[in-house]
Amino acid sequence: MAQGELRVLGACPLDCPDTCSWVVTVKDGRAVTMRGNPDHPYTRGALCVKVNRYLEHTRAGDRVLHPMRRTGPKGSGRFERIGWDEALEEISVRLRRIVDEHGGQAIWPYMGTGTLGYIQGSEGEAGRRFWNVLGASRHFLNICSTAGNVGLERTYGTPAGMDPETFAASRLILLWGTNTLTSGHHLWRFIQDARAAGAHVVAIDPIRTRTAEQADEHLAILPGTDAALALGLINVVLSEGTEDRDYIDRYTSGWEDFRAEVLRHPPERVARITGLPEADIRALGIRLAHTRPTGIRATMGMQRHAGGGTAMRAIAAIPGVTGDWRHPGGGVAYSTTGHIHLNIDTRDDLLAEPVRRLTMTRLAGELDESVKCLWVYAANPMGSTPDQNRIREKLLREDLFTVVMEQFPTDTVDYADIVLPATMQIEHTDLHAGYGHMYLMWNEPAVRPPGECLSTTETFRRLARHMGLTEPSLYDSDLELAEQLLSSGHPTLEGVTVDRLRKEGWVRLNVPRPFAPFAEGFPTPSGRMEFVSGPAYVPPHTASAGDGPYPLALITPAPHTFLNTTFGNNPELLRRSKGPRVMVNPRDAASRGLSDGERARVFNAGGAFEAVVEITDRVRPGVVASPKGHWPKLSPGGAAVNAVVEERDADMGRGAVYHDNLVEIASLGTVSPAEEGLSGAGQGSSPM
């Protein structure tokens, strides 16, 4: 390292299971490079195509650097710069008036997963102590993984499962509804280690993704029919007589009722439901029956449909039947968060009385006249939340005081009354834990924030002080908050201290290596895995595709270039994305007279968006796919894919249904070369 340079350890804050360890090199107070940390055992020095440009992104010309007040109509994006004292005074007056006239529950603190930090972000529910003092409504952050979490909790007592590193020991790997090479690519190294030892890799996905192309086998399942496939595979295991009766008897309950449900799903019936060839179902079932250990990677996209929770339960039943939980490399990996036992003390005792809960994915429906203040942070609901058009209508309310803490001028910012400039990851302190690995991570601030940007915690400390609030815990420093998080006393955190994390950058949880978490039971009240009782398959809404005016099943997968709507304004990543696209099977394109490369309107009763047609057999007939992440205002027609995503709930946890919507497609004509890139908007323009 050159003289005068400083090496600062940090971690990626974004909503990805890998939570990469990185190293920022600082010279003369300026971050000059950011690289993946080669010493980290899981992320091993590699960042993704998105985060490779993160340092550049922190210096973008459209970064929000100062507090701003709206000067034009809501939605116009016209603001004037104001000082922090002026912003805090206006906010304080408005919040006190709302509390006095309508009660604290008229405030909706709307937080998303823009950062997953336990200090600054959603994992630790940053700001919740402040909102509890005011008596604000409780925000239910259900947008990502809730249906699957609830399904696994009902089955295993926890959403936690395999240590992903043990996939290296798997001999059959099912990548179920997960595009590993785009959304968590570090797992692929362990999959490749398994393959080198003879493992067979199967991708189960409606789309032939990057991952499916690299797998040994791809099953192009109809969206939302995953539970039926799980039941069919177990049915074959039973017909082969290879169920682990000892494991079932010792460590599970409800087997006989579940077995009866499995027997109602032979491969021939499952083939009709899933759209898969019966021979393929039977062949995979036979492979599953005779291959130990089998590791299943099922992530959040798989459960975003009407039967998402039930589907996760059915998939989770597989290693309970086969006894794969006995073996490292066997079981299900959904999220490792359940293994992380931090002390998240949001001080709910500060609430004077119980408060209502408002649901994140129900913003369009629940943002009614009873809500007088919407405070948005680490979220971009205009770009990321279902029912985009109704949300826009609600945000236009003049009586709704809207505050947005942001880094960039998103669509949501355009509807704010006050905008507060937020720090980015290299500018603040945070504690992280990957939901796709077994490590705690520390993020040390590498540089001072630009302009007048403040961290989430500092913003709430200053606002509490300005409002004269006296509760001492509102003023805890970031390091004090970190100490509290590590004070749970759980054995997995033994020996983990703030000083150690700051020095080393990461620490593995105190769990065995290799790790077989449910080899001898489960953290349920009975100590046993609970098989599904009752129907184990809930049909998706799209099961009715073809019967009405909207005959195509739409899914909205993660793109390779954006992470949710983060980076949706980055010129280079916008260029690589080639603008909003919709993948259409040749058969569906031909019946609609669509041509490759032309612009089309994708629509249903809820709204419409425009996208360029990509005719491809990567999607099966009857299914279309349009990647999420595009900002509406940077998209043709001013709308993005969530304009056609319905505000409906999954079967468990009120999970979102991003992959369970019906649409139709109509041609809008040829795209000109100038329109093709859509790369001129975004960075380089002033947000003022």
C-alpha positions in Angstrom: 0.0 0.0 0.0 1.3 3.4 -1.0 2.4 5.9 1.7 -0.5 7.9 3.1 -3.1 5.3 2.0 -5.6 3.8 4.4 -7.3 0.4 4.0 -10.9 0.5 5.4 -12.9 -2.7 5.7 -16.6 -2.6 4.8 -19.6 -4.6 3.6 -22.2 -4.3 0.9 -25.5 -3.1 2.3 -27.8 -4.2 -0.5 -30.7 -6.6 -0.6 -28.7 -9.7 -1.7 -28.0 -12.8 0.3 -24.2 -12.5 -0.2 -23.4 -9.3 1.7 -20.0 -9.0 0.2 -16.9 -8.0 2.3 -15.0 -5.2 0.6 -12.0 -3.0 1.1 -11.9 0.7 0.4 -8.6 2.4 -0.2 -8.6 6.0 1.0 -5.9 8.6 0.1 -6.0 12.2 1.4 -9.6 11.7 2.6 -10.8 10.4 -0.8 -11.9 6.9 -1.6 -9.7 5.9 -4.6 -10.6 2.2 -5.0 -13.1 -0.3 -3.7 -12.4 -4.0 -4.1 -13.9 -7.3 -2.9 -12.0 -8.5 0.2 -10.1 -11.7 -0.9 -9.8 -12.8 2.8 -13.5 -13.4 3.2 -14.2 -17.2 3.2 -17.5 -16.9 1.3 -17.4 -13.8 -1.0 -13.6 -14.4 -1.7 -12.8 -11.0 -3.2 -15.5 -10.9 -5.9 -18.2 -8.2 -6.2 -21.1 -8.3 -8.6 -21.5 -6.4 -11.9 -23.7 -3.9 -10.0 -21.5 -3.1 -7.0 -18.3 -3.0 -9.0 -19.5 0.6 -9.9 -20.5 1.5 -6.3 -17.7 4.0 -5.7 -18.5 5.8 -8.9 -22.1 5.8 -7.9 -21.4 7.6 -4.7 -20.1 10.5 -6.7 -22.9 10.7 -9.3 -24.0 14.1 -10.5 -27.6 13.5 -9.4 -26.7 12.6 -5.8 -29.0 14.4 -3.3 -26.6 16.4 -1.2 -28.7 18.9 0.7 -32.1 19.2 2.4 -34.8 20.4 -0.1 -38.3 21.7 0.1 -40.9 21.2 -2.7 -41.6 24.3 -4.8 -43.8 22.8 -7.6 -46.8 20.5 -7.6 -46.4 17.0 -6.1 -44.9 14.8 -8.7 -43.1 17.6 -10.5 -39.7 17.0 -8.8 -39.2 20.7 -8.3 -37.4 21.7 -5.1 -35.4 24.5 -3.5 -32.4 23.9 -1.2 -32.9 24.7 2.5 -30.7 24.2 5.5 -30.9 21.4 8.0 -32.2 23.7 10.8 -35.0 24.9 8.5 -35.8 21.4 7.5 -35.9 20.1 11.0 -38.0 23.0 12.2 -40.6 22.5 9.5 -40.7 18.7 10.1 -41.0 19.2 13.9 -43.9 21.6 13.6 -45.7 19.3 11.2 -45.2 16.2 13.2 -46.3 17.8 16.5 -49.4 19.2 14.8 -50.3 15.8 13.4 -49.7 14.0 16.7 -51.8 16.6 18.6 -54.7 16.7 16.1 -54.8 13.1 14.8 -52.6 11.0 17.2 -49.3 9.4 16.5 -50.9 6.6 14.4 -51.5 9.2 11.6 -47.7 8.8 10.9 -46.6 5.9 8.7 -42.8 5.3 8.8 -42.3 3.5 5.5 -39.0 1.7 5.5 -37.7 -0.6 2.9 -34.6 -2.8 2.1 -32.5 -0.2 0.5 -30.0 -1.1 3.2 -30.0 -4.3 5.3 -27.9 -2.9 8.0 -28.7 -3.6 11.7 -27.8 0.0 12.6 -28.8 2.1 9.6 -31.2 -0.2 7.9 -34.2 -2.5 8.0 -32.7 -5.4 9.8 -32.4 -3.4 13.0 -35.5 -1.3 12.2 -33.6 1.9 12.4 -35.6 4.8 13.7 -38.2 2.7 15.4 -37.4 4.0 18.9 -38.1 7.5 17.6 -41.4 6.4 16.1 -42.4 4.6 19.3 -42.0 7.8 21.3 -44.3 9.5 18.9 -46.8 6.6 18.9 -46.5 6.2 15.1 -48.1 3.3 13.3 -46.1 0.1 13.0 -44.7 -0.6 9.5 -45.0 -4.2 8.4 -42.0 -4.8 6.0 -43.5 -7.8 4.1 -42.3 -7.0 0.6 -39.5 -9.5 0.2 -39.6 -12.9 1.9 -42.6 -13.1 4.3 -44.6 -15.9 2.7 -41.6 -18.2 2.7 -40.5 -17.2 6.2 -43.9 -18.0 7.6 -44.0 -21.3 5.7 -40.7 -22.4 7.0 -41.4 -21.2 10.6 -44.6 -23.4 10.6 -42.5 -26.3 9.3 -39.1 -26.0 11.0 -39.8 -23.4 13.7 -37.4 -21.0 11.9 -36.7 -19.8 8.3 -33.0 -20.8 8.9 -31.6 -23.8 7.2 -28.4 -25.0 5.6 -25.1 -23.3 5.8 -24.7 -22.5 2.1 -21.0 -23.4 2.2 -22.1 -27.1 2.7 -23.5 -27.2 -0.8 -19.9 -28.3 -1.7 -20.8 -31.6 -0.1 -24.2 -32.0 -1.9 -24.5 -34.7 -4.5 -27.8 -33.5 -5.9 -28.5 -29.7 -6.0 -31.9 -28.3 -6.8 -31.8 -24.6 -7.5 -35.5 -23.9 -7.1 -36.7 -20.6 -8.3 -33.4 -18.9 -7.8 -31.1 -17.4 -10.4 -27.8 -17.9 -8.5 -25.5 -16.3 -11.1 -27.5 -13.0 -11.0 -28.8 -12.9 -7.4 -26.1 -14.3 -5.1 -23.3 -15.6 -7.4 -20.9 -16.5 -4.7 -22.8 -19.7 -4.0 -21.7 -20.9 -7.5 -18.2 -21.6 -6.3 -19.5 -24.1 -3.8 -21.8 -25.6 -6.4 -18.8 -26.0 -8.7 -16.9 -27.7 -5.9 -19.8 -30.2 -5.6 -19.9 -30.7 -9.4 -16.2 -31.5 -9.4 -17.1 -34.3 -7.0 -19.9 -35.6 -9.2 -22.9 -33.6 -8.1 -25.9 -33.2 -10.5 -27.4 -29.6 -10.6 -31.0 -29.0 -11.6 -32.5 -25.5 -12.1 -36.3 -25.4 -11.5 -37.4 -22.0 -13.0 -40.0 -20.7 -15.5 -37.2 -18.9 -17.3 -34.1 -20.3 -18.8 -31.9 -18.0 -16.8 -28.1 -17.6 -16.8 -28.1 -20.2 -14.0 -30.4 -22.6 -15.8 -28.2 -22.5 -18.9 -25.2 -23.6 -16.7 -27.1 -26.3 -14.8 -27.0 -30.0 -15.9 -30.8 -30.0 -16.2 -33.5 -27.3 -16.4 -37.2 -27.9 -15.6 -39.3 -25.0 -17.0 -42.1 -25.1 -14.5 -45.3 -23.1 -14.8 -45.1 -20.1 -12.3 -46.6 -20.8 -8.9 -46.9 -24.6 -9.3 -43.8 -25.4 -7.2 -45.7 -27.1 -4.3 -47.2 -29.6 -6.8 -43.8 -30.5 -8.1 -42.5 -31.0 -4.6 -45.4 -33.3 -3.8 -44.8 -35.2 -7.1 -41.1 -35.7 -6.3 -41.9 -37.0 -2.8 -44.5 -39.3 -4.4 -41.7 -40.9 -6.5 -39.5 -41.2 -3.4 -42.3 -43.2 -1.7 -42.8 -45.4 -4.8 -39.1 -46.1 -4.7 -39.4 -47.0 -1.0 -36.4 -44.8 0.0 -38.1 -42.5 2.5 -36.1 -42.3 5.8 -38.6 -43.9 8.2 -36.3 -43.6 11.1 -35.8 -39.9 10.6 -39.6 -39.4 10.0 -40.5 -41.3 13.2 -37.8 -39.6 15.4 -38.0 -36.0 14.2 -41.2 -35.2 12.4 -45.0 -35.1 13.1 -48.1 -35.2 10.9 -46.5 -37.7 8.6 -49.6 -39.9 7.9 -51.8 -37.0 6.9 -49.1 -35.5 4.7 -48.3 -38.9 3.1 -52.0 -39.1 2.1 -51.7 -35.7 0.4 -48.5 -36.8 -1.4 -50.2 -39.9 -2.7 -52.9 -37.7 -4.3 -50.1 -36.1 -6.4 -48.6 -38.8 -8.7 -46.3 -37.7 -11.5 -49.0 -37.8 -14.2 -51.2 -35.4 -12.2 -48.3 -33.1 -11.3 -47.3 -33.0 -15.0 -50.7 -31.5 -15.9 -50.4 -28.9 -13.1 -46.8 -27.9 -13.6 -46.6 -28.2 -17.4 -43.5 -30.4 -17.1 -43.1 -33.8 -18.9 -44.2 -36.6 -16.7 -40.9 -38.5 -17.6 -38.8 -35.5 -16.3 -40.7 -35.5 -13.0 -40.3 -39.2 -12.6 -36.6 -39.1 -13.5 -35.8 -36.4 -11.1 -37.9 -38.1 -8.4 -35.8 -41.3 -8.8 -32.6 -39.3 -8.7 -33.8 -37.6 -5.5 -34.8 -40.9 -4.0 -31.3 -42.4 -4.4 -29.0 -39.4 -3.9 -27.8 -38.3 -0.5 -27.1 -35.6 0.4 -29.5 -33.5 -1.6 -29.3 -29.7 -1.1 -32.1 -27.4 -2.1 -31.5 -23.7 -2.7 -34.9 -21.9 -2.8 -34.9 -18.2 -2.5 -37.4 -15.3 -2.4 -38.6 -15.2 -6.0 -40.1 -18.7 -5.7 -42.6 -17.6 -3.0 -44.0 -14.4 -4.6 -47.4 -15.9 -5.7 -50.7 -16.8 -4.2 -49.5 -20.1 -2.7 -46.0 -19.0 -1.8 -46.0 -20.0 1.8 -47.5 -23.4 1.1 -45.0 -24.0 -1.7 -42.1 -23.3 0.7 -43.7 -25.8 3.2 -43.9 -28.5 0.5 -40.3 -28.0 -0.6 -39.2 -28.0 3.0 -40.9 -31.3 3.5 -38.5 -33.0 1.0 -35.4 -33.4 3.3 -37.8 -34.4 6.2 -38.9 -37.3 4.1 -35.5 -38.2 2.7 -33.6 -37.6 6.0 -31.2 -35.2 4.2 -31.1 -33.1 7.3 -28.8 -35.8 8.8 -26.0 -34.8 6.5 -24.0 -31.7 5.8 -24.9 -30.7 2.3 -28.5 -31.9 2.8 -31.6 -29.8 3.5 -33.0 -26.4 2.3 -31.3 -23.1 2.2 -33.7 -20.1 2.1 -32.3 -17.6 4.5 -29.6 -17.8 7.2 -31.1 -14.9 9.2 -32.7 -17.3 11.7 -29.2 -18.3 12.8 -28.3 -14.7 13.7 -29.4 -14.0 17.3 -28.6 -10.3 17.7 -30.4 -8.3 20.4 -32.6 -6.0 18.3 -34.0 -3.7 21.0 -36.5 -1.3 19.3 -37.8 -0.3 22.7 -41.4 -1.1 22.1 -41.9 -0.3 25.8 -41.8 3.4 24.7 -45.2 3.0 23.1 -47.9 4.6 25.3 -50.5 2.3 23.9 -50.8 -0.4 21.2 -50.7 0.9 17.6 -52.0 -0.3 14.3 -49.9 -2.1 11.7 -49.8 -0.8 8.1 -48.5 -3.2 5.4 -45.8 -2.2 3.1 -47.2 -3.9 -0.1 -50.6 -2.5 0.7 -49.5 1.2 0.3 -52.0 1.8 -2.4 -54.9 0.6 -0.3 -53.9 1.6 3.2 -52.6 5.1 2.5 -56.0 6.6 3.2 -57.1 9.8 4.8 -56.2 8.5 8.3 -52.5 8.8 7.3 -51.3 12.4 7.5 -47.6 11.8 7.3 -45.7 9.3 5.1 -42.0 9.1 6.0 -40.1 7.1 3.4 -36.6 5.8 4.0 -34.5 3.1 2.4 -37.4 2.6 0.0 -38.7 3.7 -3.4 -42.3 2.6 -3.4 -43.1 4.4 -6.6 -40.6 2.0 -8.3 -40.8 -1.1 -6.1 -44.3 -1.5 -4.7 -47.3 -3.2 -6.4 -50.2 -1.1 -7.9 -48.0 1.7 -9.1 -50.8 3.9 -10.5 -52.9 3.9 -7.4 -49.8 4.7 -5.3 -49.2 7.7 -7.6 -52.7 8.9 -7.0 -52.4 8.6 -3.2 -49.0 10.5 -3.2 -50.6 13.5 -4.9 -52.7 14.2 -1.8 -52.0 17.8 -0.7 -52.9 17.0 2.9 -50.3 14.2 3.1 -47.0 15.5 4.5 -44.4 13.4 2.8 -40.7 13.2 3.9 -38.2 11.2 1.9 -34.7 10.4 3.1 -32.8 9.5 -0.1 -29.5 9.4 -1.9 -30.9 10.0 -5.4 -33.9 11.8 -7.0 -36.2 8.7 -7.4 -39.8 8.7 -8.5 -40.8 8.7 -4.8 -38.7 11.8 -4.1 -40.7 13.7 -6.8 -43.8 13.5 -4.5 -42.0 14.6 -1.3 -42.6 17.8 0.6 -39.2 17.6 2.3 -36.2 15.6 1.0 -33.4 14.8 3.4 -30.0 13.8 2.0 -28.8 10.3 3.1 -25.4 8.8 3.4 -24.2 5.9 1.3 -22.4 2.8 2.7 -18.8 4.1 2.6 -19.9 7.1 4.7 -21.4 5.6 7.8 -21.1 2.9 10.4 -23.1 -0.3 10.2 -23.3 -4.0 11.2 -24.5 -6.6 8.7 -25.2 -10.3 8.5 -25.6 -12.0 5.2 -28.9 -13.9 4.7 -27.0 -16.2 2.4 -24.0 -17.0 4.6 -22.9 -17.5 8.3 -20.9 -14.3 8.9 -21.4 -11.1 10.8 -19.9 -8.1 8.9 -18.6 -4.7 10.0 -18.8 -1.6 7.8 -16.4 1.2 9.0 -17.0 4.6 7.4 -14.2 5.3 4.9 -14.8 8.9 4.0 -16.8 11.9 5.3 -20.3 12.3 3.8 -20.5 14.7 0.9 -22.5 17.9 1.1 -24.8 17.7 4.1 -25.7 14.0 3.9 -26.5 12.4 7.2 -26.9 8.7 8.2 -30.3 7.4 9.2 -29.3 7.2 12.9 -27.9 10.8 13.0 -30.9 12.2 11.2 -33.2 10.7 13.9 -30.9 11.9 16.7 -31.0 15.4 15.4 -34.7 15.4 14.9 -35.3 14.1 18.4 -33.1 16.8 19.8 -34.8 19.5 17.7 -38.2 18.2 19.0 -37.0 18.3 22.6 -37.5 14.6 23.2 -35.9 13.4 26.4 -35.8 9.6 26.1 -32.1 8.8 26.5 -32.1 5.8 24.1 -32.9 8.1 21.2 -29.4 9.5 21.4 -27.4 6.3 21.6 -24.3 6.4 19.3 -23.8 4.0 16.5 -21.1 2.2 18.5 -23.4 1.9 21.5 -26.1 0.5 19.2 -23.6 -2.0 17.9 -22.7 -3.1 21.5 -26.4 -3.5 22.3 -26.9 -5.7 19.2 -24.1 -8.0 20.2 -25.3 -8.3 23.8 -27.9 -11.1 23.3 -25.7 -13.7 25.1 -26.6 -16.3 22.5 -23.9 -19.0 22.1 -23.5 -18.2 18.4 -22.2 -14.8 19.3 -19.7 -15.8 22.0 -16.5 -14.0 21.6 -17.9 -11.6 19.0 -17.3 -7.9 20.0 -17.4 -4.6 18.3 -13.6 -4.2 18.7 -13.0 -7.6 17.1 -15.4 -6.8 14.2 -13.8 -3.4 13.6 -10.4 -5.0 13.5 -11.2 -8.1 11.4 -14.1 -6.9 9.3 -16.1 -10.2 9.6 -16.6 -13.0 12.1 -18.2 -16.4 11.5 -21.0 -17.3 13.8 -20.1 -19.9 16.4 -21.7 -22.9 14.7 -20.1 -26.3 13.9 -18.2 -26.7 10.6 -19.6 -28.6 8.8 -23.1 -27.6 10.0 -26.2 -29.9 9.9 -28.6 -27.8 11.9 -31.6 -30.2 12.1 -29.8 -33.6 12.3 -31.5 -34.3 15.6 -34.6 -32.1 15.8 -36.1 -28.7 15.2 -36.7 -25.5 17.1 -40.5 -26.0 17.0 -42.6 -26.3 20.2 -42.7 -30.1 19.7 -39.0 -30.3 18.7 -40.1 -32.0 15.5 -40.6 -30.9 11.9 -44.3 -30.2 11.2 -45.5 -31.6 7.9 -48.3 -29.7 6.2 -51.7 -30.5 7.4 -54.5 -30.0 4.8 -54.0 -28.9 1.2 -50.3 -28.8 0.3 -50.7 -27.0 -3.0 -52.4 -23.6 -3.5 -52.9 -22.8 -7.2 -51.5 -19.5 -8.4 -53.8 -16.7 -9.7 -52.2 -17.3 -13.1 -53.7 -20.8 -13.1 -56.6 -19.2 -14.9 -54.4 -17.9 -17.7 -56.1 -18.2 -21.1 -59.7 -18.0 -19.7 -60.1 -14.2 -19.8 -58.9 -10.9 -21.4 -55.5 -11.2 -20.0 -54.2 -14.7 -21.0 -50.5 -14.4 -20.2 -48.8 -15.1 -16.9 -46.3 -12.4 -16.1 -43.3 -12.8 -13.9 -40.9 -10.0 -12.9 -37.4 -11.5 -12.3 -34.4 -9.7 -10.9 -32.2 -8.2 -13.7 -28.5 -8.6 -13.9 -27.9 -4.8 -13.8 -30.1 -3.4 -11.0 -30.8 -4.5 -7.5 -34.5 -3.8 -6.9 -34.5 -0.1 -8.1 -31.0 0.6 -6.8 -28.7 1.6 -9.7 -31.8 2.2 -11.8 -30.4 5.7 -12.6 -26.8 4.6 -13.3 -26.0 5.5 -16.9 -23.7 2.5 -17.6 -26.0 0.0 -16.0 -29.0 1.5 -17.8 -27.1 1.1 -21.1 -26.4 -2.6 -20.3 -30.0 -3.2 -19.3 -31.1 -2.0 -22.8 -34.2 -0.5 -21.3 -37.4 -2.3 -20.2 -37.8 -5.6 -22.0 -40.5 -8.2 -22.1 -39.5 -11.8 -23.1 -42.2 -13.5 -25.2 -42.2 -17.0 -26.5 -42.2 -17.3 -30.3 -45.7 -19.0 -30.3 -47.2 -16.1 -28.2 -45.5 -13.5 -30.3 -46.7 -15.0 -33.6 -50.3 -15.1 -32.5 -50.2 -11.4 -31.6 -48.2 -10.3 -34.6 -45.3 -9.1 -32.5 -41.8 -8.7 -33.9 -38.5 -8.9 -32.2 -37.2 -5.5 -31.1 -40.5 -3.6 -31.4 -42.1 -1.7 -28.7 -45.2 -3.2 -27.0 -47.7 -2.3 -24.4 -48.1 -4.8 -21.6 -51.4 -4.2 -19.8 -54.2 -5.4 -17.6 -57.0 -3.8 -15.7 -54.6 -2.2 -13.2 -52.4 -0.4 -15.7 -49.8 -0.7 -18.4 -46.1 -0.3 -19.2 -44.1 -0.2 -22.4 -41.2 -2.5 -23.1 -39.2 -3.8 -26.1 -40.2 -7.2 -27.2 -37.6 -10.0 -27.0 -38.8 -13.1 -28.8 -37.2 -16.0 -27.1 -37.7 -19.6 -26.1 -36.2 -18.8 -22.7 -39.8 -18.4 -21.6 -42.4 -21.1 -22.3 -45.7 -20.4 -24.1 -48.2 -18.6 -22.0 -45.5 -17.0 -19.8 -43.9 -13.6 -20.3 -41.2 -12.0 -18.2 -40.1 -8.4 -17.7 -37.2 -7.7 -15.3 -37.9 -5.3 -12.4 -35.8 -2.4 -11.3 -36.5 0.3 -13.9 -37.5 3.7 -12.6 -40.9 4.7 -14.0 -39.8 8.3 -14.9 -36.8 6.9 -16.8 -39.0 4.4 -18.7 -41.0 5.0 -21.9 -44.5 6.1 -21.1 -43.5 7.0 -17.5 -44.5 3.6 -16.1 -42.7 0.4 -15.0 -43.6 -3.2 -14.5 -45.3 -2.7 -11.1 -48.1 -0.8 -12.9 -49.5 -4.2 -13.8 -48.7 -6.0 -10.5 -51.7 -6.4 -8.3 -52.0 -5.5 -4.7 -52.9 -9.0 -3.5 -51.6 -11.2 -0.6 -49.9 -14.6 -0.7 -51.4 -17.3 1.4 -49.1 -16.7 4.4 -47.6 -13.6 5.9 -49.3 -11.2 3.5 -46.4 -11.8 1.1 -46.3 -10.0 -2.3 -47.3 -11.6 -5.6 -44.9 -10.1 -8.1 -44.8 -13.4 -10.1 -48.6 -14.1 -10.2 -50.2 -11.6 -12.5 -52.1 -11.9 -15.8 -51.5 -9.5 -18.7 -52.0 -9.0 -22.4 -49.5 -7.6 -24.9 -50.1 -5.4 -28.0 -47.7 -3.9 -30.5 -46.8 -0.2 -30.4 -44.4 -0.1 -33.4 -40.7 -0.2 -34.1 -38.1 1.2 -31.7 -35.8 3.8 -33.2 -32.0 3.6 -32.5 -32.3 6.7 -30.4 -34.9 5.1 -28.2 -33.1 1.8 -27.8 -30.6 2.8 -25.1 -32.6 4.9 -22.7 -29.3 5.8 -21.2 -29.3 9.6 -21.2 -31.5 10.1 -18.1 -30.3 9.9 -14.6 -26.9 10.9 -13.4 -25.3 14.2 -14.4 -28.4 16.3 -13.9 -29.2 18.3 -10.8 -32.0 17.2 -8.5 -32.7 20.8 -7.6 
